[in-house]
């Protein structure tokens, strides 16, 4: 094989590896962001359910792995704000709502 062919083959191989790495890292980033959003949703709703079932009243600050949550209970409604997202649960009738954090634009 001539020297030019070997160089061209090496450039093609390196380009293929670079494209694969870029695709994989992009998918990994998207997956990590969706996992974090799911964790915030689960944690927010869990905190709201717990506040209602344990009879908490008023406003409380709770440390979580996702950051500091503000848990507010008034009457039959518990509202949790965590990482810019809001979870709200009403006891009678039981209704759960979740509003994800707004992405900066």
DRENLUMTOR-761803 format. One record per atom (N, C-alpha, C, O): x, y, z. Coordinates in steps of 0.2 Angstrom, whole numbers, padded with zeros to 4 digits, always signed. Example, Ala and Ser with C-alpha at 12.3 -4.5 7.8 and 13.67 -1.06 7.14 Angstrom:
BEGIN
+0066-0028+0039/+0062-0022+0039/+0066-0016+0039/+0071-0017+0042/+0064-0011+0035/+0068-0005+0036/+0064+0000+0039/+0067+0006+0040/
END
This chain:
BEGIN
+0004-0006+0000/+0000+0000+0000/+0004+0006+0000/+0010+0006+0003/+0002+0011-0003/+0006+0017-0003/+0005+0022+0003/-0001+0021+0006/+0009+0026+0004/+0009+0030+0010/+0002+0034+0010/-0001+0035+0016/+0000+0037+0005/-0006+0041+0005/-0012+0037+0006/-0017+0040+0010/-0012+0031+0004/-0018+0027+0006/-0019+0025+0013/-0024+0025+0016/-0013+0024+0016/-0013+0022+0023/-0015+0029+0027/-0019+0028+0032/-0013+0034+0025/-0015+0041+0029/-0022+0042+0028/-0026+0044+0033/-0025+0041+0022/-0032+0042+0021/-0036+0037+0025/-0041+0039+0028/-0034+0031+0025/-0037+0026+0029/-0037+0028+0037/-0043+0027+0040/-0032+0030+0039/-0031+0032+0046/-0036+0038+0047/-0039+0038+0053/-0036+0043+0043/-0041+0049+0044/-0048+0047+0044/-0052+0049+0048/-0050+0042+0040/-0057+0039+0039/-0058+0036+0046/-0064+0037+0049/-0054+0032+0048/-0055+0028+0055/-0056+0033+0061/-0060+0032+0065/-0051+0038+0061/-0052+0043+0066/-0058+0047+0066/-0061+0049+0071/-0061+0049+0060/-0067+0052+0059/-0073+0048+0061/-0077+0051+0064/-0073+0042+0060/-0078+0037+0062/-0078+0037+0070/-0083+0037+0073/-0072+0036+0073/-0072+0036+0080/-0074+0042+0083/-0078+0042+0088/-0072+0048+0080/-0075+0054+0083/-0082+0055+0082/-0085+0058+0087/-0085+0053+0077/-0092+0053+0076/-0096+0049+0081/-0101+0051+0084/-0093+0043+0082/-0096+0038+0087/-0096+0041+0094/-0101+0041+0098/-0090+0044+0096/-0090+0047+0103/-0094+0053+0103/-0097+0054+0109/-0095+0057+0098/-0100+0063+0099/-0107+0061+0100/-0110+0064+0104/-0109+0056+0096/-0116+0053+0097/-0117+0050+0103/-0122+0051+0106/-0112+0046+0106/-0113+0043+0112/-0113+0048+0118/-0117+0048+0122/-0109+0053+0118/-0109+0058+0123/-0115+0063+0123/-0118+0065+0128/-0118+0064+0117/-0124+0067+0116/-0130+0064+0120/-0134+0066+0123/-0130+0057+0118/-0136+0053+0121/-0135+0052+0128/-0140+0052+0132/-0129+0052+0131/-0127+0051+0138/-0130+0058+0142/-0133+0057+0147/-0129+0063+0139/-0131+0070+0142/-0138+0070+0142/-0141+0072+0147/-0142+0068+0137/-0149+0068+0137/-0152+0064+0142/-0156+0065+0145/-0149+0058+0142/-0151+0053+0147/-0150+0055+0154/-0155+0054+0159/-0144+0058+0156/-0143+0061+0163/-0148+0067+0164/-0151+0067+0170/-0150+0071+0160/-0154+0076+0161/-0161+0074+0162/-0165+0076+0166/-0163+0068+0158/-0170+0066+0159/-0171+0062+0166/-0176+0062+0169/-0165+0059+0168/-0165+0055+0175/-0166+0060+0180/-0169+0059+0185/-0162+0066+0180/-0163+0071+0185/-0170+0074+0185/-0172+0075+0191/-0173+0075+0180/-0180+0078+0179/-0184+0073+0183/-0189+0075+0186/-0183+0067+0181/-0188+0061+0184/-0187+0061+0192/-0192+0060+0196/-0181+0062+0194/-0179+0062+0201/-0182+0068+0205/-0185+0067+0210/-0182+0074+0202/-0185+0079+0204/-0193+0078+0205/-0196+0080+0210/-0196+0076+0200/-0203+0074+0200/-0205+0070+0205/-0210+0071+0209/-0201+0064+0206/-0203+0059+0211/-0202+0062+0218/-0206+0061+0222/-0197+0065+0219/-0195+0068+0226/-0200+0073+0228/-0203+0073+0233/-0202+0077+0223/-0207+0083+0224/-0214+0080+0226/-0217+0082+0231/-0216+0075+0222/-0223+0072+0224/-0223+0068+0230/-0227+0068+0234/-0217+0064+0231/-0216+0061+0238/-0217+0065+0244/-0220+0064+0249/-0213+0071+0243/-0213+0076+0249/-0221+0078+0250/-0223+0079+0256/-0224+0080+0245/-0231+0082+0245/-0236+0077+0248/-0240+0079+0253/-0235+0071+0246/-0239+0066+0249/-0238+0065+0256/-0242+0064+0260/-0231+0065+0258/-0229+0064+0265/-0232+0069+0269/-0234+0068+0275/-0231+0076+0267/-0234+0081+0271/-0241+0081+0272/-0244+0082+0278/-0245+0078+0267/-0252+0078+0268/-0254+0072+0273/-0258+0073+0277/-0251+0066+0272/-0253+0060+0276/-0250+0061+0283/-0253+0058+0288/-0245+0065+0285/-0243+0065+0292/-0246+0071+0295/-0244+0072+0301/-0250+0075+0292/-0253+0081+0295/-0249+0087+0296/-0251+0091+0300/-0244+0088+0292/-0240+0094+0293/-0244+0100+0291/-0248+0100+0287/-0242+0106+0294/-0245+0112+0292/-0240+0117+0292/-0234+0117+0295/-0241+0122+0288/-0237+0128+0287/-0231+0127+0281/-0233+0123+0277/-0226+0130+0282/-0221+0130+0277/-0214+0127+0280/-0212+0129+0285/-0211+0122+0277/-0205+0119+0279/-0200+0119+0274/-0201+0118+0268/-0193+0119+0276/-0188+0118+0271/-0185+0111+0272/-0184+0109+0278/-0184+0108+0266/-0182+0101+0267/-0176+0100+0262/-0176+0102+0256/-0170+0098+0265/-0164+0096+0260/-0165+0090+0257/-0167+0085+0260/-0164+0090+0250/-0164+0083+0246/-0158+0083+0242/-0154+0088+0241/-0157+0077+0239/-0151+0077+0234/-0152+0081+0228/-0147+0083+0225/-0158+0083+0227/-0159+0088+0221/-0159+0095+0223/-0159+0100+0219/-0158+0097+0229/-0158+0104+0232/-0162+0105+0237/-0165+0100+0240/-0163+0111+0239/-0168+0113+0245/-0175+0113+0242/-0176+0117+0237/-0180+0110+0246/-0187+0110+0244/-0191+0114+0249/-0189+0114+0255/-0196+0118+0246/-0200+0121+0251/-0207+0118+0250/-0210+0117+0245/-0209+0115+0256/-0215+0112+0257/-0220+0116+0261/-0219+0118+0266/-0226+0117+0257/-0231+0122+0260/-0237+0118+0261/-0239+0115+0256/-0240+0118+0266/-0247+0114+0267/-0252+0119+0270/-0251+0122+0275/-0258+0120+0266/-0263+0124+0269/-0269+0120+0268/-0271+0118+0262/-0273+0118+0273/-0279+0115+0272/-0278+0108+0270/-0274+0104+0272/-0281+0106+0264/-0281+0099+0261/-0276+0099+0255/-0276+0095+0251/-0272+0105+0254/-0267+0105+0249/-0260+0106+0251/-0258+0110+0255/-0256+0102+0248/-0248+0102+0249/-0245+0104+0243/-0246+0102+0237/-0240+0109+0243/-0237+0111+0237/-0229+0111+0239/-0227+0113+0244/-0225+0108+0234/-0218+0108+0235/-0215+0111+0229/-0217+0110+0223/-0210+0115+0230/-0206+0118+0225/-0199+0116+0226/-0196+0117+0231/-0196+0113+0221/-0190+0110+0221/-0186+0110+0214/-0189+0108+0209/-0180+0113+0214/-0176+0114+0208/-0181+0118+0202/-0180+0116+0197/-0185+0122+0204/-0189+0126+0199/-0195+0123+0197/-0199+0126+0194/-0196+0117+0199/-0202+0113+0198/-0207+0113+0204/-0205+0115+0209/-0214+0112+0202/-0219+0113+0207/-0223+0107+0207/-0226+0105+0202/-0224+0104+0213/-0229+0098+0214/-0234+0100+0218/-0233+0104+0224/-0240+0099+0217/-0246+0101+0221/-0251+0095+0222/-0252+0091+0217/-0253+0093+0228/-0258+0088+0229/-0263+0090+0233/-0262+0094+0238/-0269+0089+0231/-0275+0090+0235/-0278+0084+0237/-0279+0079+0234/-0280+0084+0244/-0283+0078+0247/-0290+0076+0245/-0291+0070+0244/-0294+0081+0245/-0301+0079+0244/-0304+0083+0238/-0305+0089+0238/-0305+0080+0232/-0303+0073+0230/-0295+0073+0229/-0292+0078+0227/-0293+0067+0229/-0285+0066+0228/-0283+0068+0221/-0285+0064+0216/-0280+0074+0220/-0277+0076+0214/-0270+0078+0214/-0268+0081+0218/-0266+0075+0210/-0259+0076+0210/-0257+0080+0203/-0259+0078+0198/-0253+0085+0204/-0251+0089+0198/-0244+0091+0199/-0241+0091+0204/-0240+0091+0193/-0233+0092+0193/-0232+0097+0187/-0234+0096+0182/-0228+0102+0189/-0226+0107+0183/-0218+0107+0183/-0215+0109+0188/-0215+0105+0178/-0208+0105+0178/-0205+0112+0177/-0209+0117+0176/-0199+0112+0179/-0195+0118+0179/-0195+0121+0172/-0194+0117+0167/-0196+0127+0171/-0195+0131+0164/-0188+0131+0162/-0184+0133+0166/-0187+0129+0156/-0180+0129+0154/-0178+0136+0151/-0182+0139+0148/-0172+0138+0153/-0170+0145+0151/-0170+0146+0143/-0167+0141+0140/-0172+0151+0141/-0172+0152+0133/-0169+0158+0132/-0168+0160+0126/
END
